[in-house]
Amino acid sequence: MIHLLRDNPLLLLFLVAGVGFVLGKVKVAGVSLGVAAVLFAGLAFGALDPAVALPELVQLLGLVLFVYTVGLSSGPGFFASLGGRGLRDNGLALTIILVATGMTLAAAKLLHLQGPAAAGLLAGSATNTPALAAVLDALRAGGAATSEPVVMYSIAYPMGVLFVLFAIVVMRRLLPADPAPASRRTGGAGLDNATVSVEHEEAIGLTVAELRERAGLHVAFSRVRHAGRVHVAHDDDRLARGDLITVVGSRADLERAIALLGTRATERIDLDRKSVDYRRIFVSDPAITRRPLRQLAIAERFDAVITRLRRGDVELLPDADTELELGDRIRVIAPRERLDEVTRFFGDSYKALSEIDIITFSVGIAAGLLLGKVPIPLGAGRHFELGMAGGPLIAGLVLGRIGRVGPFVFTPPFSASLTLRQLGLVLFLAGVGTRAGWSFASAVRAGTALPILASAAAIAFVAPTVGMLVGRYLLRVPWGVLLGIIAGTQTQPAVLAFASEQTKDDLPNAGYATVYPLATIAKIVIAQAILAFS
């Protein structure tokens, strides 16, 4: 069996991936490891024999694919988070990371750990794979052994998940709740629609745009029936008594709109699809992506309006500043005879959504690899490099924010991006797991794992606890957003899922998306700094 695995790396790769995904679906106390279980499957196979290991190229390819696609998807949110409340949230995230770093250095001194081991302990306690990847890349470039940080990461990782959840449970019981329910206006799955009869004086005579702006309504208007004629609602439509208008938005905003306009009508004008119809269309034409909707002028071109946008599993309410991405699914309201024309404009091609632009994807990764080779001075004659983890991540963030240059679109379709990201992560985890499995087994047999487990548990509990205390008492961050910040700082989807279960809303998603990119970059830099100064 060992000879078969040693001589057939492809067989080994797919066995590790398959076993890892099975283990990743197993839940303990409602928590599962997910794709991270591939690492532990790799460790188990690698522990069989020192020769059972995947080629180094497997983990390097996986690393580059993973961090670059993470950067592409996080770019817009990362740069948007550098202002306003994003500064507060990212400042809190950095505080948590610095507390974790200080505790890691203290544990390293107490346990007599060298730089690689300390960096691995931080990456595992913070459950941050890109940080581990950066450490391994730096060690590999210097010709040093890479097994020690992987062993530390593997031992610390489970504690990094479980004890953050424990900290959330404890602090939710000890700290005060929000004085009033936080606003739940989001672009999430709570979108609904209603047909409203215009009856109130304050709404009569206003245009649709004036109504939305004066009342601060975050809604979309899709159809109007005026004087017996149904047409697409436009911003310059002036409302009259007795008009029926269809409104789309969150339940809270719908109730506000109904109270302002008149009463909810029993008759639904969207049932009449003879003159005005709707269609769900996939965005697959790169020419119209990454441009604000106001620039596309859908109303002027086609007498149409976009009322809903589905991106992945999230349904959004678009506005004039919304930028479409490849793979988005939109709901368009338009005159029936123009729907085919609108469909061609957006593309609506399943085939196109499964393809990536090899030219822009390759150029982006090549730019990231070159950026990773640039030495960054740290003082005292020392320097570090972003490496194969940090370089592609930074390139991905910048290109993800730019989106396009002329006809070249850098962001791949949403589904393709997720597939590449998962593939890259699986390759990386399988590679590092098998290559460090024998060392991991040796550490467990030697009994040196217990102090590391205790250190990781302390780091994973204390750092987020400090963050929750600061967030509640000093910054007055709402609980939902605060728990999302904790999950984003930990860069841990399992913590995000648990936070969402605790709050029963999607406010944690906002906090998570705000701090995740900066937290990832900070951990990459700090992990490499620990190597450089140790």
C-alpha positions as CSV (number, residue, x, y, z in Angstrom):
1,M,0.0,0.0,0.0
2,I,2.8,2.4,0.9
3,H,4.6,1.7,-2.3
4,L,1.5,2.3,-4.3
5,L,0.9,5.7,-2.7
6,R,4.6,6.7,-3.0
7,D,4.8,5.8,-6.7
8,N,1.4,7.3,-7.7
9,P,1.2,11.0,-6.6
10,L,-2.1,11.5,-8.4
11,L,-3.7,8.6,-6.6
12,L,-2.4,10.0,-3.3
13,L,-3.7,13.5,-4.1
14,F,-7.3,12.4,-4.9
15,L,-7.4,10.0,-2.0
16,V,-6.3,12.8,0.4
17,A,-8.9,15.2,-1.1
18,G,-11.7,12.6,-1.0
19,V,-11.1,11.5,2.5
20,G,-10.6,15.1,3.6
21,F,-13.9,16.2,2.3
22,V,-15.7,13.3,4.0
23,L,-14.1,14.2,7.3
24,G,-14.9,17.9,6.7
25,K,-18.6,17.2,6.7
26,V,-18.5,15.6,10.1
27,K,-19.9,17.9,12.8
28,V,-18.9,17.9,16.4
29,A,-21.1,20.2,18.6
30,G,-22.5,21.7,15.4
31,V,-19.0,22.7,14.1
32,S,-17.2,21.0,11.1
33,L,-13.7,21.6,9.7
34,G,-14.9,21.9,6.2
35,V,-12.2,21.9,3.5
36,A,-9.5,22.4,6.3
37,A,-10.0,18.6,7.0
38,V,-8.0,18.0,3.8
39,L,-4.9,19.1,5.8
40,F,-5.5,16.5,8.5
41,A,-6.2,13.8,5.9
42,G,-2.9,14.7,4.3
43,L,-1.1,14.5,7.7
44,A,-2.6,11.0,8.3
45,F,-1.4,9.7,4.9
46,G,2.0,11.3,5.3
47,A,2.4,9.8,8.8
48,L,2.4,6.3,7.2
49,D,5.9,6.8,5.8
50,P,8.3,9.6,5.1
51,A,8.2,8.8,1.3
52,V,4.4,9.3,1.1
53,A,4.4,12.9,0.1
54,L,3.1,14.9,-2.8
55,P,5.6,16.9,-5.0
56,E,6.2,20.4,-3.9
57,L,4.8,21.8,-7.1
58,V,1.3,20.7,-6.0
59,Q,1.3,22.9,-2.9
60,L,2.9,25.8,-4.7
61,L,0.3,25.7,-7.5
62,G,-2.5,25.4,-5.0
63,L,-1.1,28.3,-3.0
64,V,-1.0,30.7,-5.9
65,L,-4.5,29.8,-7.2
66,F,-6.0,30.2,-3.7
67,V,-4.5,33.5,-2.6
68,Y,-4.9,35.1,-6.0
69,T,-8.6,34.3,-6.3
70,V,-9.1,35.4,-2.7
71,G,-7.6,38.7,-3.6
72,L,-9.7,39.1,-6.7
73,S,-13.0,38.5,-4.8
74,S,-11.9,40.7,-1.8
75,G,-10.5,43.6,-3.7
76,P,-13.6,45.9,-4.0
77,G,-14.6,45.2,-0.3
78,F,-11.1,45.7,1.0
79,F,-10.6,49.2,-0.5
80,A,-14.2,50.2,0.4
81,S,-13.5,49.3,4.0
82,L,-10.6,51.8,4.4
83,G,-13.0,54.6,5.2
84,G,-15.8,55.5,7.6
85,R,-16.8,52.7,9.9
86,G,-14.4,50.4,8.1
87,L,-11.6,52.2,9.8
88,R,-13.1,51.4,13.2
89,D,-13.8,47.8,12.4
90,N,-10.4,47.2,10.9
91,G,-8.7,48.9,13.8
92,L,-10.5,46.6,16.2
93,A,-9.4,43.6,14.0
94,L,-5.8,44.7,14.1
95,T,-6.0,45.1,17.9
96,I,-7.2,41.5,18.2
97,I,-4.4,40.3,15.9
98,L,-1.7,42.2,17.9
99,V,-3.0,40.7,21.1
100,A,-2.7,37.2,19.5
101,T,0.8,38.0,18.3
102,G,1.9,39.2,21.7
103,M,0.6,36.0,23.3
104,T,2.2,33.9,20.6
105,L,5.6,35.5,21.2
106,A,5.2,35.0,25.0
107,A,4.3,31.3,24.5
108,A,7.3,30.9,22.1
109,K,9.6,32.3,24.8
110,L,8.1,30.2,27.5
111,L,8.2,27.0,25.4
112,H,11.6,27.8,23.8
113,L,10.1,27.8,20.3
114,Q,12.1,29.1,17.3
115,G,10.8,31.5,14.7
116,P,9.3,28.9,12.3
117,A,7.4,27.1,15.1
118,A,6.1,30.4,16.5
119,A,4.9,31.5,13.1
120,G,3.1,28.2,12.7
121,L,1.6,28.6,16.1
122,L,0.2,32.0,15.2
123,A,-1.1,30.8,11.8
124,G,-2.8,27.8,13.5
125,S,-4.3,29.7,16.4
126,A,-5.6,32.3,13.9
127,T,-6.7,29.5,11.5
128,N,-5.2,31.4,8.6
129,T,-3.9,29.3,5.8
130,P,-2.4,32.2,3.7
131,A,-0.2,33.1,6.7
132,L,1.1,29.5,6.9
133,A,1.6,29.6,3.2
134,A,3.7,32.7,3.4
135,V,5.8,31.2,6.2
136,L,6.5,28.0,4.2
137,D,7.3,30.1,1.1
138,A,9.8,32.2,3.0
139,L,11.5,29.1,4.5
140,R,11.6,27.4,1.2
141,A,13.2,30.4,-0.5
142,G,15.9,30.4,2.3
143,G,16.5,26.7,1.9
144,A,15.2,25.9,5.4
145,A,13.0,22.9,6.4
146,T,9.2,23.6,6.2
147,S,7.8,20.8,8.4
148,E,7.9,22.5,11.8
149,P,5.4,25.3,11.1
150,V,3.0,22.8,9.5
151,V,3.2,20.6,12.6
152,M,2.5,23.6,14.8
153,Y,-0.3,24.8,12.6
154,S,-1.9,21.4,12.5
155,I,-1.9,21.1,16.3
156,A,-3.1,24.6,16.9
157,Y,-5.8,24.8,14.2
158,P,-8.6,22.9,16.0
159,M,-8.1,25.0,19.1
160,G,-8.3,28.1,16.9
161,V,-11.8,27.1,15.9
162,L,-13.2,25.7,19.1
163,F,-12.0,28.3,21.6
164,V,-13.1,31.3,19.6
165,L,-16.6,29.8,19.6
166,F,-16.2,29.2,23.3
167,A,-15.2,32.9,23.8
168,I,-18.3,34.0,21.9
169,V,-20.6,31.9,24.0
170,V,-19.1,33.2,27.2
171,M,-19.0,36.9,26.3
172,R,-22.6,36.8,24.9
173,R,-23.7,35.8,28.3
174,L,-21.6,38.2,30.3
175,L,-21.8,41.4,28.2
176,P,-24.9,43.5,27.7
177,A,-27.2,43.0,24.7
178,D,-28.0,45.7,22.2
179,P,-30.5,48.2,23.7
180,A,-32.6,47.9,20.6
181,P,-32.6,45.5,17.6
182,A,-30.1,46.7,15.1
183,S,-31.3,47.7,11.7
184,R,-31.6,44.7,9.5
185,R,-31.7,46.5,6.2
186,T,-29.6,44.4,3.9
187,G,-29.4,43.1,0.5
188,G,-29.7,39.6,1.7
189,A,-32.3,36.9,1.2
190,G,-35.1,38.9,2.7
191,L,-36.2,40.7,-0.4
192,D,-39.9,40.8,-1.1
193,N,-42.4,42.7,-3.2
194,A,-45.8,44.3,-2.7
195,T,-48.3,46.1,-4.9
196,V,-49.3,49.4,-3.3
197,S,-52.2,51.7,-4.1
198,V,-51.2,55.4,-4.0
199,E,-53.6,57.2,-1.7
200,H,-51.7,59.5,0.7
201,E,-51.4,63.2,-0.1
202,E,-47.7,63.4,0.7
203,A,-46.9,61.0,-2.1
204,I,-49.2,62.3,-4.8
205,G,-47.5,64.5,-7.3
206,L,-44.0,63.3,-6.4
207,T,-41.8,61.5,-9.0
208,V,-40.5,58.0,-8.1
209,A,-37.0,59.4,-7.6
210,E,-38.3,62.2,-5.3
211,L,-40.2,59.7,-3.3
212,R,-37.2,57.5,-2.8
213,E,-34.8,60.3,-2.0
214,R,-37.1,62.3,0.4
215,A,-38.0,59.3,2.4
216,G,-34.6,57.6,2.2
217,L,-36.2,54.4,0.9
218,H,-33.9,51.6,-0.1
219,V,-36.4,50.0,-2.5
220,A,-36.8,49.4,-6.3
221,F,-40.0,50.3,-8.2
222,S,-40.7,47.9,-11.0
223,R,-44.2,48.5,-12.5
224,V,-46.8,51.3,-12.5
225,R,-50.4,51.1,-13.5
226,H,-51.6,54.6,-14.4
227,A,-54.9,55.4,-16.1
228,G,-55.4,51.7,-16.8
229,R,-52.0,51.3,-18.6
230,V,-49.2,49.2,-17.1
231,H,-45.6,50.3,-17.8
232,V,-42.1,50.0,-16.4
233,A,-41.5,52.3,-13.5
234,H,-39.0,55.1,-14.1
235,D,-37.5,57.7,-11.9
236,D,-39.3,60.6,-13.6
237,D,-42.8,58.9,-13.4
238,R,-45.1,61.2,-11.4
239,L,-47.5,59.4,-9.1
240,A,-51.3,60.1,-9.0
241,R,-54.1,59.1,-6.7
242,G,-55.3,55.6,-7.5
243,D,-52.0,54.5,-9.2
244,L,-50.8,51.0,-8.5
245,I,-47.1,50.5,-8.1
246,T,-45.0,47.4,-7.4
247,V,-42.3,47.9,-4.8
248,V,-39.3,45.6,-4.2
249,G,-37.2,45.7,-1.0
250,S,-36.6,44.3,2.4
251,R,-39.6,43.7,4.6
252,A,-38.9,46.6,6.8
253,D,-38.4,49.0,3.9
254,L,-41.6,47.7,2.2
255,E,-43.6,48.5,5.2
256,R,-42.2,52.1,5.3
257,A,-42.9,52.5,1.6
258,I,-46.5,51.2,2.0
259,A,-47.1,53.6,4.9
260,L,-45.8,56.5,2.8
261,L,-47.7,55.7,-0.4
262,G,-51.1,54.4,0.8
263,T,-52.2,50.9,1.4
264,R,-51.2,47.4,0.2
265,A,-53.4,46.5,-2.8
266,T,-55.1,43.1,-3.0
267,E,-54.7,43.3,-6.8
268,R,-51.3,42.4,-8.2
269,I,-50.4,44.2,-11.4
270,D,-47.4,41.9,-11.9
271,L,-49.8,39.1,-12.8
272,D,-50.5,40.9,-16.1
273,R,-47.5,40.0,-18.2
274,K,-49.1,40.9,-21.6
275,S,-47.4,44.3,-22.0
276,V,-44.7,44.3,-19.3
277,D,-42.9,41.1,-18.5
278,Y,-39.8,40.0,-16.5
279,R,-36.9,37.6,-17.1
280,R,-34.0,36.2,-15.0
281,I,-30.8,36.7,-17.0
282,F,-27.2,35.7,-16.4
283,V,-24.6,38.3,-16.8
284,S,-22.0,36.8,-19.1
285,D,-20.8,39.6,-21.4
286,P,-17.6,41.1,-20.0
287,A,-18.2,44.4,-21.9
288,I,-21.0,45.4,-19.4
289,T,-19.4,44.3,-16.1
290,R,-17.7,46.5,-13.5
291,R,-19.6,49.6,-14.7
292,P,-22.2,51.4,-12.5
293,L,-25.7,50.6,-13.7
294,R,-26.3,54.3,-14.3
295,Q,-23.6,54.1,-17.0
296,L,-25.3,51.2,-18.7
297,A,-28.5,53.3,-19.0
298,I,-30.8,50.3,-19.1
299,A,-33.9,52.5,-18.8
300,E,-32.9,54.7,-21.7
301,R,-31.8,51.9,-24.0
302,F,-34.5,49.3,-23.4
303,D,-37.2,51.0,-21.2
304,A,-36.2,48.4,-18.6
305,V,-35.3,48.2,-14.9
306,I,-33.3,45.7,-12.8
307,T,-35.1,44.9,-9.6
308,R,-33.0,42.1,-8.1
309,L,-29.5,40.8,-8.3
310,R,-28.3,37.4,-7.1
311,R,-24.6,36.9,-6.6
312,G,-23.7,33.5,-5.4
313,D,-26.3,32.7,-2.6
314,V,-27.0,36.3,-1.8
315,E,-29.8,38.4,-3.3
316,L,-29.1,42.1,-3.5
317,L,-31.2,45.1,-4.2
318,P,-29.3,47.0,-7.0
319,D,-29.1,50.8,-7.3
320,A,-27.5,53.2,-9.7
321,D,-24.0,52.6,-8.2
322,T,-24.1,48.8,-8.4
323,E,-21.5,47.2,-10.6
324,L,-22.4,43.9,-12.2
325,E,-20.0,41.0,-12.2
326,L,-19.7,38.0,-14.4
327,G,-22.0,35.3,-13.1
328,D,-24.6,37.6,-11.6
329,R,-28.2,36.7,-12.1
330,I,-30.5,39.6,-12.5
331,R,-34.2,40.1,-12.7
332,V,-35.1,42.5,-15.4
333,I,-38.6,44.1,-16.0
334,A,-39.1,45.4,-19.5
335,P,-41.7,45.7,-22.3
336,R,-42.5,42.1,-23.4
337,E,-41.3,42.7,-27.0
338,R,-37.9,44.0,-25.8
339,L,-36.9,41.2,-23.5
340,D,-34.9,39.3,-26.1
341,E,-32.9,42.4,-26.9
342,V,-32.2,42.9,-23.2
343,T,-31.1,39.3,-22.9
344,R,-28.6,39.6,-25.7
345,F,-27.2,42.8,-24.1
346,F,-26.3,41.0,-20.9
347,G,-25.2,37.7,-22.6
348,D,-27.2,35.0,-20.7
349,S,-24.6,32.3,-21.7
350,Y,-24.1,29.4,-19.3
351,K,-21.0,28.4,-21.3
352,A,-19.4,31.8,-21.0
353,L,-19.9,31.6,-17.2
354,S,-17.9,28.5,-16.9
355,E,-14.8,30.0,-18.7
356,I,-12.1,32.2,-17.5
357,D,-10.0,34.6,-19.5
358,I,-6.7,32.8,-19.5
359,I,-4.8,35.9,-20.7
360,T,-5.8,38.2,-17.9
361,F,-5.7,35.4,-15.3
362,S,-2.2,34.5,-16.2
363,V,-1.0,38.1,-16.4
364,G,-2.4,38.8,-13.0
365,I,-0.7,35.8,-11.4
366,A,2.6,36.6,-13.1
367,A,2.4,40.2,-11.8
368,G,1.7,38.8,-8.3
369,L,4.7,36.4,-8.5
370,L,7.0,39.2,-9.6
371,L,5.6,41.5,-6.8
372,G,6.3,38.7,-4.3
373,K,10.0,38.8,-5.2
374,V,10.4,42.5,-4.4
375,P,12.4,42.9,-1.1
376,I,10.7,45.1,1.5
377,P,13.2,46.6,4.1
378,L,12.5,46.1,7.8
379,G,15.4,48.1,9.1
380,A,18.7,46.9,10.6
381,G,19.7,45.5,7.3
382,R,16.8,43.0,7.3
383,H,14.1,42.6,4.7
384,F,11.2,40.3,3.8
385,E,9.4,39.4,0.7
386,L,5.7,39.0,0.1
387,G,6.5,35.8,-1.6
388,M,4.2,33.4,-3.5
389,A,1.5,34.0,-0.9
390,G,1.6,37.8,-0.4
391,G,2.5,38.9,-3.9
392,P,-0.5,37.2,-5.7
393,L,-2.8,38.3,-2.9
394,I,-1.8,42.0,-3.3
395,A,-2.0,41.7,-7.1
396,G,-5.5,40.1,-6.7
397,L,-6.7,42.8,-4.4
398,V,-5.6,45.6,-6.7
399,L,-6.8,44.0,-9.9
400,G,-10.1,43.0,-8.2
401,R,-10.6,46.6,-7.4
402,I,-9.7,47.9,-10.8
403,G,-11.9,45.2,-12.4
404,R,-11.1,46.0,-16.0
405,V,-8.7,47.8,-18.2
406,G,-10.3,48.5,-21.6
407,P,-11.6,45.2,-23.0
408,F,-9.6,43.1,-20.4
409,V,-11.7,42.0,-17.4
410,F,-9.6,40.6,-14.5
411,T,-12.4,39.3,-12.3
412,P,-13.5,35.8,-13.4
413,P,-17.1,34.6,-13.3
414,F,-18.3,34.1,-9.7
415,S,-18.7,30.3,-10.0
416,A,-15.4,29.9,-11.8
417,S,-13.7,31.9,-9.1
418,L,-15.1,29.8,-6.3
419,T,-14.1,26.6,-8.1
420,L,-10.5,27.8,-8.7
421,R,-10.3,29.0,-5.1
422,Q,-11.4,25.6,-3.7
423,L,-9.2,23.7,-6.1
424,G,-6.2,25.8,-5.0
425,L,-6.9,25.3,-1.3
426,V,-7.3,21.6,-1.7
427,L,-4.0,21.3,-3.6
428,F,-2.2,23.4,-1.0
429,L,-3.6,21.6,2.0
430,A,-3.0,18.1,0.5
431,G,0.6,19.1,-0.4
432,V,1.6,20.5,2.9
433,G,-0.2,17.8,4.9
434,T,1.5,14.9,3.2
435,R,4.9,16.5,3.3
436,A,4.6,17.2,7.1
437,G,2.7,14.1,8.1
438,W,5.8,12.1,9.3
439,S,7.0,15.1,11.4
440,F,3.5,15.6,12.8
441,A,3.3,12.0,13.9
442,S,6.7,12.1,15.5
443,A,5.7,15.2,17.5
444,V,2.5,13.5,18.8
445,R,4.4,10.3,19.7
446,A,7.0,12.4,21.6
447,G,4.3,14.0,23.7
448,T,5.2,17.6,22.8
449,A,1.8,18.5,21.5
450,L,0.1,19.2,24.8
451,P,1.8,22.6,25.6
452,I,1.1,23.7,22.0
453,L,-2.6,22.8,22.4
454,A,-2.8,24.8,25.6
455,S,-1.1,27.8,24.1
456,A,-3.3,27.8,21.0
457,A,-6.4,27.5,23.2
458,A,-5.3,30.5,25.3
459,I,-4.5,32.6,22.3
460,A,-7.8,31.7,20.5
461,F,-9.9,32.5,23.7
462,V,-8.1,35.6,25.1
463,A,-7.6,37.6,21.9
464,P,-11.2,37.6,20.7
465,T,-12.4,38.2,24.3
466,V,-10.3,41.4,24.4
467,G,-11.8,42.4,21.0
468,M,-15.4,41.8,22.2
469,L,-14.7,43.9,25.4
470,V,-13.2,46.8,23.4
471,G,-15.9,46.5,20.8
472,R,-18.8,46.6,23.2
473,Y,-17.6,49.0,25.9
474,L,-15.4,51.4,24.0
475,L,-16.6,51.3,20.3
476,R,-20.3,50.4,20.9
477,V,-20.3,48.0,18.0
478,P,-23.6,46.2,17.5
479,W,-23.4,42.5,18.5
480,G,-24.1,41.2,15.0
481,V,-21.4,43.3,13.4
482,L,-19.0,42.6,16.3
483,L,-19.3,38.8,16.0
484,G,-18.7,39.2,12.2
485,I,-15.5,41.2,13.0
486,I,-14.4,38.4,15.3
487,A,-15.1,35.8,12.6
488,G,-13.3,37.9,9.9
489,T,-10.3,38.5,12.1
490,Q,-10.1,34.8,12.7
491,T,-10.7,34.4,8.9
492,Q,-12.8,31.4,9.8
493,P,-16.1,30.6,8.0
494,A,-17.1,28.2,10.8
495,V,-17.0,31.1,13.2
496,L,-19.1,33.2,10.8
497,A,-21.7,30.5,10.5
498,F,-21.9,30.2,14.3
499,A,-22.2,34.0,14.7
500,S,-25.0,34.1,12.2
501,E,-26.8,31.4,14.2
502,Q,-26.4,33.4,17.4
503,T,-27.8,36.7,16.0
504,K,-30.4,35.2,13.6
505,D,-29.6,37.9,11.0
506,D,-26.9,38.7,8.4
507,L,-25.2,41.5,10.2
508,P,-22.2,39.2,10.9
509,N,-21.7,39.0,7.1
510,A,-21.1,42.8,7.0
511,G,-18.5,42.7,9.8
512,Y,-16.8,39.6,8.3
513,A,-16.5,41.1,4.8
514,T,-15.1,44.4,6.1
515,V,-12.1,43.0,8.0
516,Y,-11.3,39.7,6.3
517,P,-9.0,41.1,3.6
518,L,-6.9,43.3,6.0
519,A,-6.8,40.6,8.6
520,T,-5.4,38.2,6.0
521,I,-2.7,40.6,4.9
522,A,-1.8,41.5,8.4
523,K,-1.3,37.9,9.4
524,I,0.8,37.2,6.4
525,V,3.1,40.2,7.2
526,I,3.3,39.5,10.9
527,A,4.0,35.8,10.4
528,Q,6.9,36.6,8.1
529,A,8.1,39.3,10.5
530,I,8.3,36.7,13.3
531,L,10.5,34.6,11.0
532,A,12.7,37.6,10.1
533,F,13.3,38.8,13.7
534,S,13.6,35.4,15.4
